[in-house]
């Protein structure tokens, strides 16, 4: 019966080693997934900042050329909010 205990201990040690190795692989996959998510968010933010900066530059150029605050679409009338009529 003494021979069973070392066998059980060996199996337990092998199981724990395999579980630790699997946990390491899962942790590495989680890190890689998080890294990809961070890169995706960074790329999205960079695209949005570039688009907003481009729009701001075009608006500034329009304002300096025409002295109007906001470009209007042709044929579109926007009723003033505080009209007396």
N, C-alpha and C positions, 0 to 999 in steps of 0.2 A: 504494500500500500504506500510505502514511502516513495516508490518510483512514480506514482501518479502526481504527487505534488510538484516535483520539478517539471514534469511534462505540462501541467496546468500553468505553472509560472512561465514556462517558455512560450506557450500559446498566448498567454495574457500579454507578455512582452512583445510578441510578434504583432498581436492585434493593436496594441498601443502604438507601436512604431508605424504600422500601416495607417492607422487613424491620423497620426500626427503628420505623416507624409501627405495624406489626402487633404487634411486641413490646410497645409502649406500651399498645395496646388489651388485650392479654392480661394485662399487669401490672395494669392498672386493673380488669379482671374478677376477677383473683385477689385484689386488695385488697378489692373489694366482697364477694366470697365469704367472705373471712376476717372481715370486719366483721359479716356476717350470722351467722357461726358464733359469734363472740364474744358477740353480742347474744343468741343462742339459749342459750348456756351461762350467761350472766348471768341470763336470765329463769328458767332451770331452777333455778339456785342460789338465787335469791330466793324462788321457790316452795317449795323444800325447807326453807330457813331459816324461812320463815313457818309452814310446817306443823309443824316441830319446836318452834318457839317456842309455837305454839298448843297443842300436845300438852303441853308442859312447864307451861304456864299452867293447863290443865285438871287436870293431875295435882296441881299445887300447891293448887288450889282443893279438890280431892277430899281431899287429905291434911289440909288445915286443917279441913275439915268433918267428917271421919270418923276422924282419927288413924290411918288405915291407910296403908301405904306405896304399895300398888299396887291399883287397882280390879280386882276379880275378876268373871268372868262368873258369872251365876247358875247353880248346879247343877254347876259344874266344880270338882273336887277335885284339887289338886296335891299329890302325895306329897312329903314332906320328903326331901331328899337324904341326910341323916344320921339316918335313923330307926333306932330300936333293935329294930325287929321284922323 
